[in-house]
Amino acid sequence: MSLYGFVGLKGYAGGMADEALWLYRMALRVALPLAAPVLWLRDRAAGKERPPLAARLGQGLPPVRPGGLWIQAVSVGEVEVARRLVRALDECASGTPLLVTATTATGLALARRTLGERASVHPCPLDLVRPVRRVLDAARPAALVLVETELWPEMLHQASCRGIPVAVVNARLSERSFGRYRKAGALLRPLLEPVRLVAAREEADAGRFAALGVSEDRIVVTGNVKYDLEPDPSPLEWEDRFRAWAGDRFVLAVGSTMEGEEAMVLDAVAAAGGKGRFMFLVAPRHPERFDAVAELLERRGLTLARRNALDAAPACPDAFLLDTIGELSRAYRLADGAFIGGSLVPTGGHNPLEPAVWGVPVVTGPHLFNFAEVYAAMIESGGVAVVHGQEELAAVFRGWAENREATRQIGAAARAAVEANRGAAARTAEAVLRLAGLPAGGA
């Protein structure tokens, strides 16, 4: 239960933060035993994985050098932000001890793969007294760094008890989230007291945090760390094979898709001239959907190769299913154009910067609130098309495939939008080090 749930306790707490915290603890003790078997059965049915419970209880922690930073990132998107922040930290304070935690199994896997050699990596503890204390006892951090906006009452409270300052980095607060938090009014102010730094993405986010009661002298606008994505040139073991399969077909990356979107894209491609003109690189957002998407592609008459079954791939597939975690950002370099999912359905959109950094043009549906300011910059640059239905999506695909040179120019505009907004990671790293009292040049 994040602060969203905590807000709901206001009516029972009499306006007292300590009473609300007590109620929050009681609610978790009652709810967790009831919810755990339901969640387990639901995850098992969906094929979804979660970090082991023992680890979520703060057990089996890896060795952690004290006096550094505890960086909490929820899932894949937040871990990507953490990676860029860690790189920036190392540029000005190499050797700072780091503990990186992630909430989801996919986020944890990415953190271990990309940061495991640099940092101690562990699942985020459940927001209970003992698990949080175990992690704090092991790490003894100089500061707790929360990526974006995942504020947990117990974690904040335990940090406050120990005098550990909290930073919220790449901080974002949408209008919808702000409305929920605002309901708590003065109740939240004592809980937010340990938040000594809000490194906000833009002025609107900064204003909303100030309206919640964070002192303005603790808020700084550092920009969006996600722009500091650097293209990763490391090879993909299947890259040469994929290029041979694609030939001169237009390679359409269909990335971070949610349920129903793959079918919409396929319908639009059919309207744009049929499957023979396109080679698909499909990467669903959630691993538990890999098999269902494979079945959909085959039902649509596409010959299919799967990343995790390369030995069984047909001679010249129409579609390549990227059924792995952590390769999509590099795979975009193989694309001529990219559709970014979570946008034709009201999820709020996913990150368009991963294809843009390779100079790949982007098309998206109308639901963009998760990346509103990023899309605004890319729309202004001319690097992205926003569509509102299948007819418009088909028109974009047709235009891309029929005029490759114009498509490359659109991709160059997308890349220019990324270049124009870099620098947030370095600014954020400097602010975090000042907050933690860690000197530049080493821990």
Backbone torsions as a table, in degrees:
resi	resn	phi	psi	omega
1	MET	NA	117.0	177.1
2	SER	-86.3	-167.5	178.6
3	LEU	-63.0	-21.1	173.8
4	TYR	-55.3	-47.8	178.7
5	GLY	-69.2	-36.6	-179.0
6	PHE	-62.1	-37.4	178.1
7	VAL	-57.0	-36.5	-178.3
8	GLY	-66.3	-13.7	179.9
9	LEU	-85.7	-5.3	-172.4
10	LYS	-55.9	-43.3	-174.9
11	GLY	-64.7	-20.4	-178.3
12	TYR	-99.0	-7.8	-170.6
13	ALA	-97.2	-3.7	179.9
14	GLY	61.8	24.0	178.9
15	GLY	77.0	7.4	-178.0
16	MET	-103.2	122.7	-176.7
17	ALA	-63.6	-36.8	-178.6
18	ASP	-67.7	-37.9	177.1
19	GLU	-66.8	-39.7	179.2
20	ALA	-65.4	-38.3	177.8
21	LEU	-64.2	-41.3	178.0
22	TRP	-61.8	-44.5	178.6
23	LEU	-64.2	-38.6	177.9
24	TYR	-60.4	-44.5	178.8
25	ARG	-62.6	-43.5	179.7
26	MET	-64.3	-40.5	-179.3
27	ALA	-62.6	-41.2	178.7
28	LEU	-66.0	-40.3	-179.7
29	ARG	-62.7	-34.8	178.4
30	VAL	-78.9	-42.4	-171.3
31	ALA	-75.7	-38.9	-173.7
32	LEU	-60.6	-47.2	178.6
33	PRO	-61.7	-31.3	179.0
34	LEU	-77.1	-38.9	-175.2
35	ALA	-79.5	-30.3	-172.9
36	ALA	-56.0	-50.4	-179.3
37	PRO	-66.1	-32.9	178.3
38	VAL	-65.5	-45.9	178.9
39	LEU	-63.5	-39.4	-179.7
40	TRP	-62.7	-46.2	179.4
41	LEU	-64.5	-41.2	180.0
42	ARG	-65.9	-42.6	179.6
43	ASP	-65.8	-39.9	179.7
44	ARG	-63.3	-41.2	179.7
45	ALA	-66.2	-35.6	-177.8
46	ALA	-88.9	-7.9	-176.5
47	GLY	75.3	19.6	-177.9
48	LYS	-89.8	141.2	179.4
49	GLU	-108.8	150.8	172.9
50	ARG	-129.3	156.1	175.5
51	PRO	-58.7	150.6	-178.5
52	PRO	-57.1	143.4	-177.1
53	LEU	-61.7	-41.0	-179.2
54	ALA	-57.7	-40.9	178.6
55	ALA	-67.3	-37.9	178.1
56	ARG	-66.7	-19.5	175.9
57	LEU	-87.1	6.6	177.3
58	GLY	84.4	16.4	-179.1
59	GLN	-97.9	155.8	178.2
60	GLY	68.0	30.7	-179.5
61	LEU	-65.1	141.0	175.5
62	PRO	-73.5	163.8	176.3
63	PRO	-58.4	134.3	-179.2
64	VAL	-131.3	123.9	174.9
65	ARG	-73.7	133.9	-177.5
66	PRO	-75.2	166.4	172.1
67	GLY	83.9	11.4	-179.5
68	GLY	-107.5	-134.3	-177.2
69	LEU	-124.1	137.2	168.2
70	TRP	-101.4	115.7	-179.3
71	ILE	-108.3	118.7	179.2
72	GLN	-105.3	120.8	178.2
73	ALA	-124.7	131.2	-171.7
74	VAL	-70.7	-62.1	-173.5
75	SER	-136.9	-158.1	-171.4
76	VAL	-59.0	-46.2	-178.2
77	GLY	-61.0	-42.9	179.7
78	GLU	-70.5	-34.5	176.4
79	VAL	-64.5	-37.5	176.5
80	GLU	-61.2	-40.6	175.8
81	VAL	-63.2	-44.3	179.6
82	ALA	-59.6	-39.0	178.9
83	ARG	-59.3	-44.6	-179.2
84	ARG	-69.1	-35.7	177.1
85	LEU	-65.9	-42.2	179.0
86	VAL	-61.7	-42.9	178.0
87	ARG	-59.6	-42.8	179.2
88	ALA	-67.8	-38.4	176.9
89	LEU	-60.8	-42.0	-178.2
90	ASP	-68.0	-25.9	178.5
91	GLU	-70.6	-26.5	-178.8
92	CYS	-118.2	-10.7	179.0
93	ALA	-151.0	62.4	-176.7
94	SER	-59.6	134.3	177.2
95	GLY	97.0	-0.2	177.2
96	THR	-58.7	125.9	177.6
97	PRO	-60.5	137.3	-176.3
98	LEU	-134.1	133.7	165.7
99	LEU	-116.5	122.4	178.4
100	VAL	-113.1	125.2	176.2
101	THR	-117.7	151.3	177.7
102	ALA	-137.9	150.7	-174.5
103	THR	-88.5	-42.6	-175.3
104	THR	-93.5	159.0	179.0
105	ALA	-64.4	-39.3	179.9
106	THR	-68.3	-40.7	176.6
107	GLY	-63.7	-41.4	179.6
108	LEU	-64.3	-42.0	179.0
109	ALA	-62.0	-42.5	178.9
110	LEU	-65.7	-41.3	179.0
111	ALA	-62.5	-42.1	179.7
112	ARG	-66.5	-38.4	-177.7
113	ARG	-71.6	-38.9	-171.9
114	THR	-100.3	-23.3	-176.4
115	LEU	-121.3	-2.3	-173.1
116	GLY	-61.3	-29.3	178.9
117	GLU	-80.5	-19.5	-177.2
118	ARG	-99.2	-32.7	-172.4
119	ALA	-131.8	159.8	166.6
120	SER	-76.6	131.6	-175.7
121	VAL	-122.3	135.3	-176.5
122	HIS	-155.0	153.9	173.1
123	PRO	-61.6	147.7	175.4
124	CYS	-64.5	133.5	179.9
125	PRO	-69.0	151.0	170.3
126	LEU	-58.9	149.1	-175.2
127	ASP	-80.6	61.1	177.3
128	LEU	-120.2	158.8	-172.6
129	VAL	-57.2	-55.7	-173.1
130	ARG	-67.2	-45.6	178.0
131	PRO	-58.9	-43.0	-179.8
132	VAL	-65.9	-40.7	178.9
133	ARG	-63.2	-38.7	-179.9
134	ARG	-60.3	-43.2	-179.1
135	VAL	-67.5	-43.2	179.1
136	LEU	-65.1	-37.6	177.5
137	ASP	-63.5	-38.8	-178.1
138	ALA	-74.3	-41.8	-173.3
139	ALA	-87.6	-34.2	-174.7
140	ARG	40.8	58.8	-172.4
141	PRO	-75.2	155.0	172.4
142	ALA	-77.9	-21.9	177.5
143	ALA	-160.0	150.9	173.4
144	LEU	-104.4	125.5	-176.0
145	VAL	-114.2	115.7	-180.0
146	LEU	-102.9	125.0	-177.0
147	VAL	-86.2	124.7	-177.7
148	GLU	64.4	-126.8	-173.1
149	THR	-134.7	87.1	174.8
150	GLU	-133.2	88.0	-172.6
151	LEU	-102.0	119.4	-177.5
152	TRP	-112.1	127.6	-174.4
153	PRO	-56.2	-47.5	-176.8
154	GLU	-67.4	-41.3	179.7
155	MET	-61.2	-44.1	178.1
156	LEU	-65.2	-42.2	-178.2
157	HIS	-64.3	-45.4	-178.6
158	GLN	-66.0	-36.5	175.2
159	ALA	-62.9	-41.5	179.4
160	SER	-63.5	-42.1	-179.7
161	CYS	-60.1	-31.0	-177.7
162	ARG	-96.4	1.4	-178.9
163	GLY	70.3	25.7	179.8
164	ILE	-90.5	119.0	179.2
165	PRO	-70.3	148.1	-178.7
166	VAL	-114.9	134.1	173.8
167	ALA	-114.9	135.7	171.1
168	VAL	-107.2	114.1	-173.8
169	VAL	-110.5	153.2	-171.5
170	ASN	51.2	38.1	-169.3
171	ALA	-65.2	129.5	177.0
172	ARG	-133.2	146.3	179.6
173	LEU	-147.7	102.1	-178.9
174	SER	-70.7	166.1	177.8
175	GLU	-59.3	-40.0	-179.0
176	ARG	-66.0	-45.7	178.6
177	SER	-65.3	-41.1	179.7
178	PHE	-58.9	-41.2	179.1
179	GLY	-62.1	-37.3	179.3
180	ARG	-69.2	-47.4	-179.3
181	TYR	-64.2	-37.2	-174.7
182	ARG	-64.1	-25.2	179.6
183	LYS	-59.3	-27.7	-178.3
184	ALA	-77.7	-18.4	177.0
185	GLY	51.7	-126.9	-175.5
186	ALA	-66.7	-19.0	-179.7
187	LEU	-59.2	-36.0	-175.8
188	LEU	-77.8	-23.3	-172.1
189	ARG	-59.7	-46.7	177.1
190	PRO	-62.9	-35.4	-179.6
191	LEU	-66.8	-34.5	-178.5
192	LEU	-84.3	-0.2	-177.3
193	GLU	-56.2	-42.1	179.5
194	PRO	-68.7	-10.0	177.0
195	VAL	-75.3	98.6	-176.1
196	ARG	-95.7	-11.9	179.9
197	LEU	-145.1	126.1	168.8
198	VAL	-116.9	107.9	177.0
199	ALA	-94.5	91.5	-169.9
200	ALA	-83.8	153.6	-179.9
201	ARG	-72.8	-38.8	-178.0
202	GLU	-153.2	173.2	-174.4
203	GLU	-60.0	-37.7	-179.3
204	ALA	-62.1	-42.0	177.3
205	ASP	-64.0	-43.1	179.8
206	ALA	-59.4	-43.2	-179.8
207	GLY	-63.5	-36.7	-179.5
208	ARG	-70.6	-39.5	176.1
209	PHE	-64.0	-38.9	177.4
210	ALA	-63.2	-39.6	-179.9
211	ALA	-67.1	-24.0	176.7
212	LEU	-79.0	-11.5	177.0
213	GLY	115.8	1.6	174.3
214	VAL	-74.2	127.2	-177.8
215	SER	-58.8	138.3	-176.3
216	GLU	-62.6	-26.5	179.5
217	ASP	-74.7	-4.6	175.8
218	ARG	-102.6	2.1	-175.1
219	ILE	-113.2	132.1	176.7
220	VAL	-137.7	141.0	176.9
221	VAL	-92.4	112.1	-176.9
222	THR	-106.8	-11.4	-176.5
223	GLY	94.8	178.9	-174.3
224	ASN	-94.8	114.3	-178.4
225	VAL	-61.1	-24.6	-177.0
226	LYS	-62.7	-23.7	176.9
227	TYR	-68.5	-17.9	-176.8
228	ASP	-85.3	24.3	174.5
229	LEU	-69.3	127.8	174.4
230	GLU	-105.2	135.7	177.4
231	PRO	-57.8	132.2	179.7
232	ASP	-95.7	107.7	-175.3
233	PRO	-83.7	1.7	-177.5
234	SER	-59.6	141.6	-171.6
235	PRO	-69.4	150.7	169.0
236	LEU	-100.4	128.9	-172.0
237	GLU	-64.0	-19.3	-178.2
238	TRP	-104.2	6.2	-171.8
239	GLU	-61.9	-49.5	-178.3
240	ASP	-62.0	-39.0	179.5
241	ARG	-64.4	-42.0	-179.9
242	PHE	-63.4	-43.9	-179.8
243	ARG	-61.4	-38.9	178.1
244	ALA	-65.1	-41.2	177.0
245	TRP	-61.1	-43.6	-173.7
246	ALA	-66.9	-38.4	-177.3
247	GLY	58.6	-131.4	179.2
248	ASP	-97.9	11.0	176.8
249	ARG	-70.0	155.3	176.6
250	PHE	-75.6	120.4	-178.3
251	VAL	-87.6	114.0	180.0
252	LEU	-106.1	112.7	174.1
253	ALA	-82.9	129.7	179.7
254	VAL	-118.5	92.8	-165.7
255	GLY	-110.5	146.8	174.4
256	SER	56.5	42.2	-175.2
257	THR	-81.3	149.7	175.1
258	MET	-106.1	170.5	-176.5
259	GLU	-55.9	130.5	178.5
260	GLY	97.1	-21.9	-174.5
261	GLU	-76.3	-34.8	179.5
262	GLU	-59.7	-41.3	179.5
263	ALA	-64.3	-39.3	178.0
264	MET	-62.7	-41.9	179.2
265	VAL	-65.2	-44.1	179.5
266	LEU	-62.7	-38.9	176.8
267	ASP	-62.8	-41.3	-179.9
268	ALA	-67.1	-39.1	178.1
269	VAL	-64.1	-41.7	178.0
270	ALA	-58.9	-41.3	178.7
271	ALA	-70.1	-22.3	-178.0
272	ALA	-89.1	-1.2	177.0
273	GLY	136.1	2.2	172.6
274	GLY	92.7	164.3	-171.5
275	LYS	-67.9	-24.7	-176.0
276	GLY	-63.2	-21.2	-178.6
277	ARG	-87.5	-12.0	-170.8
278	PHE	-125.6	146.6	166.6
279	MET	-114.6	127.4	-174.8
280	PHE	-98.9	136.3	169.3
281	LEU	-119.1	106.3	-168.7
282	VAL	-111.0	128.7	-179.4
283	ALA	-135.6	93.1	177.1
284	PRO	-60.9	153.1	-177.6
285	ARG	-67.2	-39.7	-172.4
286	HIS	-114.1	130.7	-176.7
287	PRO	-58.3	-31.2	-177.8
288	GLU	-66.5	-9.8	179.1
289	ARG	-98.5	-1.3	-174.9
290	PHE	-55.1	-49.9	-176.0
291	ASP	-65.8	-40.8	-179.8
292	ALA	-63.2	-40.1	179.3
293	VAL	-68.3	-38.6	176.4
294	ALA	-59.0	-43.8	179.0
295	GLU	-63.0	-40.9	179.0
296	LEU	-61.3	-46.9	-178.4
297	LEU	-61.0	-41.9	-179.5
298	GLU	-70.5	-36.1	176.2
299	ARG	-62.8	-30.3	179.0
300	ARG	-80.4	6.3	176.0
301	GLY	83.7	16.7	179.0
302	LEU	-93.1	133.0	171.0
303	THR	-75.3	136.7	-166.2
304	LEU	-125.5	136.4	167.8
305	ALA	-114.9	143.4	178.6
306	ARG	-116.9	139.8	-178.7
307	ARG	-55.8	-38.9	-176.9
308	ASN	-89.8	10.2	176.5
309	ALA	-143.2	50.7	-175.3
310	LEU	-63.4	-32.6	-178.7
311	ASP	-66.1	-21.9	-179.5
312	ALA	-98.9	9.5	-175.5
313	ALA	-69.2	142.5	175.0
314	PRO	-69.7	170.2	-174.4
315	ALA	-64.5	-39.7	-178.0
316	CYS	-145.1	80.9	-175.4
317	PRO	-70.6	157.6	174.0
318	ASP	-88.8	-24.2	-175.4
319	ALA	-141.7	146.7	177.7
320	PHE	-123.3	117.8	-179.1
321	LEU	-92.6	116.7	179.9
322	LEU	-86.9	84.5	-175.9
323	ASP	-94.9	51.7	176.2
324	THR	-135.5	170.7	174.7
325	ILE	-114.6	132.0	172.5
326	GLY	102.9	-3.1	-179.0
327	GLU	-104.1	-13.8	-172.1
328	LEU	-61.1	-42.5	-176.3
329	SER	-60.7	-35.1	175.8
330	ARG	-77.7	-34.3	-177.0
331	ALA	-65.7	-25.0	179.7
332	TYR	-59.5	-23.3	-179.1
333	ARG	-67.9	-14.5	178.1
334	LEU	-86.4	-6.5	-171.7
335	ALA	-93.7	152.3	170.5
336	ASP	-93.8	-23.1	177.8
337	GLY	-160.1	158.6	-175.0
338	ALA	-138.0	132.6	166.7
339	PHE	-98.0	130.2	-179.7
340	ILE	-105.2	122.2	-174.2
341	GLY	-78.8	-175.1	-174.3
342	GLY	72.0	13.9	-172.4
343	SER	-122.8	-24.2	172.5
344	LEU	-83.8	-17.7	171.1
345	VAL	-114.3	156.1	-170.3
346	PRO	-77.8	53.0	175.4
347	THR	-84.9	-30.4	-179.8
348	GLY	112.7	1.5	176.4
349	GLY	85.0	159.4	176.4
350	HIS	-123.6	-177.1	-166.4
351	ASN	-71.3	115.4	177.2
352	PRO	-86.5	-5.7	-174.7
353	LEU	-73.9	-26.4	-178.4
354	GLU	-62.2	-45.1	172.7
355	PRO	-74.5	-34.9	-175.8
356	ALA	-61.4	-35.3	-178.0
357	VAL	-65.4	-20.4	176.1
358	TRP	-93.0	3.7	-177.6
359	GLY	76.7	29.6	-179.9
360	VAL	-100.4	126.0	178.8
361	PRO	-67.4	153.5	-172.6
362	VAL	-123.5	141.1	167.8
363	VAL	-125.5	143.3	-175.8
364	THR	-143.8	156.9	171.0
365	GLY	-76.7	-173.5	-172.7
366	PRO	-83.6	-10.2	-175.3
367	HIS	-91.9	98.1	-168.1
368	LEU	-125.6	12.5	-166.8
369	PHE	-65.8	-22.1	178.1
370	ASN	-70.1	-24.5	-177.4
371	PHE	-132.3	40.4	-171.8
372	ALA	-57.7	-47.4	-175.2
373	GLU	-73.2	-30.8	176.5
374	VAL	-65.8	-46.7	179.3
375	TYR	-65.2	-35.1	177.8
376	ALA	-59.4	-44.6	179.0
377	ALA	-65.1	-40.3	-178.1
378	MET	-72.9	-34.9	175.5
379	ILE	-64.0	-42.3	179.2
380	GLU	-62.2	-35.4	-179.8
381	SER	-76.6	-17.4	-176.6
382	GLY	86.9	15.2	-175.9
383	GLY	-93.8	-0.2	-176.7
384	VAL	-141.5	146.8	173.5
385	ALA	-114.4	134.4	177.1
386	VAL	-107.9	124.6	-177.7
387	VAL	-118.6	159.0	-176.4
388	HIS	-120.6	9.4	178.9
389	GLY	177.8	179.2	-174.2
390	GLN	-63.6	-39.4	-178.1
391	GLU	-62.2	-45.1	179.2
392	GLU	-67.3	-38.8	179.0
393	LEU	-64.2	-42.2	177.9
394	ALA	-61.5	-38.7	179.7
395	ALA	-63.8	-39.1	177.2
396	VAL	-64.3	-48.3	-179.5
397	PHE	-60.0	-41.2	-179.3
398	ARG	-64.8	-44.4	179.7
399	GLY	-63.6	-41.8	178.3
400	TRP	-60.4	-47.9	-174.7
401	ALA	-70.0	-30.3	-175.2
402	GLU	-86.4	-20.2	-178.0
403	ASN	-135.2	84.0	-174.9
404	ARG	-65.3	-36.8	-178.7
405	GLU	-65.8	-43.4	176.6
406	ALA	-63.4	-35.6	178.3
407	THR	-64.4	-41.5	177.2
408	ARG	-63.8	-34.3	177.7
409	GLN	-67.6	-37.9	175.7
410	ILE	-63.4	-41.8	177.4
411	GLY	-62.0	-38.7	177.5
412	ALA	-63.5	-36.3	177.1
413	ALA	-66.6	-37.1	176.6
414	ALA	-63.3	-43.7	178.3
415	ARG	-62.5	-39.0	179.9
416	ALA	-62.6	-35.1	177.9
417	ALA	-64.3	-36.6	177.1
418	VAL	-66.3	-48.1	-176.8
419	GLU	-60.8	-35.5	-175.1
420	ALA	-72.5	-13.2	-173.6
421	ASN	-120.1	18.3	-179.3
422	ARG	-75.2	164.6	172.8
423	GLY	115.0	-11.6	-176.1
424	ALA	-66.0	-35.8	-177.5
425	ALA	-62.3	-43.8	179.7
426	ALA	-65.4	-42.6	179.0
427	ARG	-63.9	-39.8	-179.8
428	THR	-67.9	-43.5	179.8
429	ALA	-59.8	-43.4	179.6
430	GLU	-62.4	-41.3	-179.7
431	ALA	-66.8	-39.6	-180.0
432	VAL	-66.5	-42.0	179.8
433	LEU	-64.2	-39.5	176.4
434	ARG	-62.5	-44.1	-179.8
435	LEU	-60.5	-43.3	-176.8
436	ALA	-79.2	-10.6	-176.8
437	GLY	71.5	26.7	179.5
438	LEU	-97.8	127.8	-175.7
439	PRO	-76.8	147.2	171.2
440	ALA	-66.1	143.9	179.2
441	GLY	100.5	-4.6	177.5
442	GLY	150.1	159.8	-178.3
443	ALA	-88.7	NA	NA
